[in-house]
Amino acid sequence: MGLRRTAARTRDGDGLGGTVNRRPAERGAGTVLALGIIGAVLVLTGGLAALGAAQNGRGAAQSAADLGALAGAAALRGGHDACATATAAVARNGSEATSCTVPAVGVVRVEVRRAVALTGRWSSLGAARADARAGPRSARVGAGQLGAGQVAPGPATPGRSAGLAGAARNHRNGELPSRLLCDLSFAPGQELRCDAAVAIESLNVAFRAAFGRDLAVRGSYRSYAAQVAVAASKGALAAPPGTSNHGWGEAIDLGGGIQYFGTAEHRWMVANAGAYGWIHPSWAGPGGSKPEAWHWEYRAGS
């Protein structure tokens, strides 16, 4: 009797070895699931890449803003066009300056925009933006340390002129606290009461546009001790110590041609200074009691 061998047959789903045959629907579902997982991974990877690019763009925009503000402040101190310099510095660092202002004496604020290099579906993220400001710190007093008549901390602006003038009157002539004084960006070593300083900065911009150079400031705020020294050297030509408008931080002595009556510079000042709150007092005029072509005074609100 011969031995007949029968080929082994497999049964779907018996779990007892052999090859398990899947139905077509099950195989299709597995493929869809795998593709879904792959798609999710790709989307997540793309999103992370976009986020990283956006963060890098934001950092680059901030660097451009910082450098632009610093360059602008340096230009302002040197008597040059602050915003033109800031804009050029921002452009050199791959960004665009969307705004540039001089909000206070010697201070430059810059806002920038930088394109984020993304493609496809992530291009809608747009551009990175940043802002920065640079310049001398505004005169401030600590919170809770304000006394009667003192002015709250903040930048010196024309809108605060009345408060600053009133605060100055709470101190003796020639003894103004540093918080009420601001340096002149175009005249190193010179300072005025901050509202007067803001006004002279604006006047200087107009003067530079007319003559191609800055106002030549020869004298500004004078402490009481400085007034004593001036009186000792000039005698009757100087105001008695403690009475000079220099001691209130609201008077300047100018050179550069303005110190002479009849020059183009002096005539320009007579015609234009009043628009910025600066006047040439009558006593200092050609027929005044003490003719001083160089002496000019600030009148808040004039």
C-alpha positions in Angstrom: 0.0 0.0 0.0 1.5 3.3 -1.0 1.6 6.4 1.1 -0.3 9.4 -0.3 0.8 12.8 1.0 -1.7 15.6 0.9 -0.5 19.2 0.7 -1.2 21.1 3.9 -4.0 23.7 3.7 -4.1 26.9 5.6 -7.2 28.4 7.2 -7.8 32.1 7.5 -7.5 33.2 11.1 -6.8 29.8 12.8 -3.7 31.2 14.5 -2.0 27.8 14.2 1.0 28.5 11.9 1.1 28.8 8.2 0.3 31.9 6.3 -2.7 34.0 7.5 -4.5 35.6 4.5 -5.9 39.1 5.1 -9.0 40.3 3.5 -8.4 43.2 1.0 -10.4 45.6 3.2 -8.1 45.0 6.2 -5.0 45.4 4.1 -6.3 48.8 2.8 -7.1 50.0 6.2 -3.6 49.3 7.4 -2.2 51.2 4.4 -4.3 54.2 5.1 -3.3 54.2 8.8 0.4 54.1 7.9 0.0 56.9 5.4 -1.8 58.9 8.0 1.0 58.5 10.5 3.6 59.4 7.9 1.6 62.5 6.9 1.2 63.6 10.6 5.0 63.2 11.1 5.6 65.3 7.9 3.2 68.0 9.1 4.8 68.1 12.5 8.3 68.2 11.1 7.3 71.0 8.8 5.6 72.9 11.6 8.7 72.6 13.8 10.9 73.8 10.9 8.6 76.8 10.3 8.6 77.6 14.0 12.4 77.5 14.1 12.7 79.7 11.1 10.2 82.2 12.6 12.2 82.3 15.8 15.5 82.8 13.9 13.8 85.6 11.9 12.6 87.3 15.1 16.1 87.2 16.6 17.6 88.6 13.4 15.0 91.4 13.4 15.7 92.3 17.0 19.5 92.4 16.3 18.8 94.7 13.3 16.6 96.9 15.5 19.2 97.2 18.2 22.0 98.1 15.8 19.8 100.6 14.0 18.8 102.4 17.2 22.4 102.5 18.4 23.6 103.9 15.1 20.8 106.5 15.1 21.6 107.6 18.6 25.3 107.9 17.7 24.4 110.0 14.6 22.2 112.2 16.7 25.0 112.9 19.1 27.2 113.9 16.2 24.7 116.2 14.7 23.7 114.0 11.8 20.4 112.6 10.5 19.5 110.0 13.1 16.8 108.2 11.2 18.6 108.1 7.9 21.6 106.5 9.7 19.3 104.1 11.6 17.5 103.1 8.4 20.7 102.4 6.6 22.0 100.3 9.5 18.8 98.2 9.6 19.0 97.6 5.8 22.6 96.5 6.1 21.4 93.8 8.5 18.8 92.4 6.2 15.7 94.1 7.6 13.5 97.1 6.8 12.9 100.1 9.1 9.2 100.7 9.2 9.4 103.5 11.7 12.0 105.8 13.2 11.3 108.5 15.8 13.2 110.7 18.2 10.8 110.6 21.2 13.1 112.5 23.7 16.4 114.3 23.8 19.1 112.1 22.3 16.8 109.1 22.1 16.1 107.2 18.9 13.4 104.5 18.6 13.3 102.1 15.6 10.7 99.6 14.5 11.8 97.0 11.9 10.4 94.2 9.7 12.3 91.2 8.4 11.0 88.7 5.9 10.9 85.1 7.1 12.2 82.8 4.4 9.4 80.1 4.3 7.8 78.5 1.3 4.6 76.5 0.6 1.8 76.3 3.1 4.0 78.1 5.8 4.6 81.2 3.8 1.5 82.8 5.4 3.5 83.2 8.7 4.6 86.6 7.2 7.5 88.7 8.6 9.2 89.0 11.9 9.0 92.4 13.7 11.0 94.0 16.4 11.7 97.4 18.0 14.5 99.0 20.0 15.4 102.4 21.4 18.8 103.8 22.3 20.1 107.0 23.9 20.8 108.5 27.3 18.5 107.3 30.1 15.7 109.8 30.8 16.0 111.7 34.1 14.0 109.8 36.6 13.3 109.5 40.3 12.4 106.3 42.1 8.8 105.2 42.6 7.3 106.6 45.7 9.9 109.3 46.1 8.0 112.1 44.4 7.6 115.2 46.6 5.2 118.1 46.2 5.5 119.7 42.8 7.8 117.0 41.5 7.3 115.4 38.1 6.6 111.7 37.6 9.3 109.7 35.8 9.3 109.7 32.0 10.9 111.2 28.9 11.2 114.9 28.6 8.7 116.0 26.0 7.1 119.4 25.1 3.9 118.2 26.6 5.5 118.1 30.0 7.0 121.6 29.8 4.6 123.2 32.3 5.2 120.5 34.9 9.0 120.7 34.5 9.0 124.5 34.7 6.8 124.3 37.9 9.0 121.7 39.4 12.1 123.8 38.8 10.5 126.7 40.8 10.5 124.4 43.8 14.3 124.6 43.8 16.7 127.5 44.2 18.2 129.2 41.1 21.3 127.3 40.2 20.4 124.3 42.3 18.2 122.3 40.0 18.3 118.5 40.5 19.8 116.4 37.7 16.3 114.8 37.0 15.2 118.2 35.6 18.3 118.6 33.3 19.0 117.0 30.0 22.1 116.9 27.9 22.1 118.5 24.4 22.8 115.8 21.8 24.6 118.2 19.5 26.5 120.2 22.1 28.5 117.9 24.4 28.8 119.2 28.0 25.8 121.5 27.7 22.5 120.9 29.5 19.2 122.6 30.0 16.0 122.0 31.8 14.5 119.1 29.9 11.6 120.9 28.4 13.9 123.6 27.1 16.3 121.0 25.9 13.6 119.3 23.8 12.7 122.7 22.3 16.3 123.6 21.4 16.8 120.1 19.8 14.0 120.9 17.4 15.3 124.4 16.8 18.7 122.9 16.0 17.2 120.6 13.4 15.7 123.6 11.6 19.0 125.6 11.9 21.0 122.8 10.5 18.6 122.5 7.5 19.2 126.2 6.9 23.0 126.4 7.4 24.3 122.9 7.2 25.7 122.9 10.8 24.5 122.8 14.4 23.9 125.6 16.7 27.1 126.6 18.5 26.1 126.6 22.2 28.6 128.4 24.4 26.7 128.5 27.6 23.6 126.8 29.1 22.6 125.8 32.6 24.8 127.4 35.3 24.9 126.3 38.9 25.1 128.9 41.6 28.8 128.4 41.9 29.2 128.9 38.1 27.2 132.1 38.3 29.5 133.4 41.0 32.5 132.7 38.8 30.9 134.4 35.8 30.0 137.5 37.9 33.6 137.6 39.2 35.0 137.6 35.6 32.4 139.8 33.8 31.3 142.1 36.6 28.2 144.2 35.8 27.7 142.4 32.5 26.7 139.3 34.4 23.4 138.9 36.3 23.8 138.8 40.1 24.3 135.2 41.2 21.0 133.4 41.9 19.0 135.6 39.5 20.3 134.5 36.1 17.9 132.6 33.8 20.9 130.3 33.2 20.3 129.1 36.7 16.8 128.0 35.8 18.2 126.0 32.8 16.2 128.1 30.4 18.9 130.3 28.8 21.7 129.7 26.3 24.6 131.7 24.9 25.2 131.0 21.2 28.1 131.5 18.8 28.6 130.5 15.2 27.7 133.9 13.9 24.6 134.4 16.1 26.7 136.3 18.6 26.8 139.3 16.2 23.8 141.5 15.4 23.0 141.7 11.7 24.5 138.4 10.6 22.5 135.9 8.5 22.5 133.5 11.5 21.2 136.1 13.9 18.5 137.3 11.5 17.4 133.7 11.0 17.2 133.2 14.8 15.1 136.4 15.2 12.7 135.1 12.5 12.5 131.5 13.5 13.4 130.8 17.1 10.1 132.0 18.5 8.3 129.1 16.8 10.3 126.8 19.1 9.7 128.7 22.3 13.0 130.6 22.2 13.2 134.4 22.3 15.8 137.2 22.3 14.8 139.3 25.3 14.4 143.0 24.7 17.1 144.0 27.2 19.6 142.0 25.1 18.6 143.6 21.8 20.6 146.3 20.0 19.0 149.1 22.0 18.6 147.2 25.2 20.2 147.8 28.6 22.7 145.0 28.0 23.0 144.3 24.3 23.9 140.6 24.0 23.2 139.1 20.6 24.3 135.7 21.8 21.8 135.4 24.7 18.5 133.6 24.1 15.8 132.4 26.6 13.2 129.7 26.6 9.6 130.6 27.3 7.5 127.5 27.8 4.2 127.7 25.9 5.3 130.7 23.9 
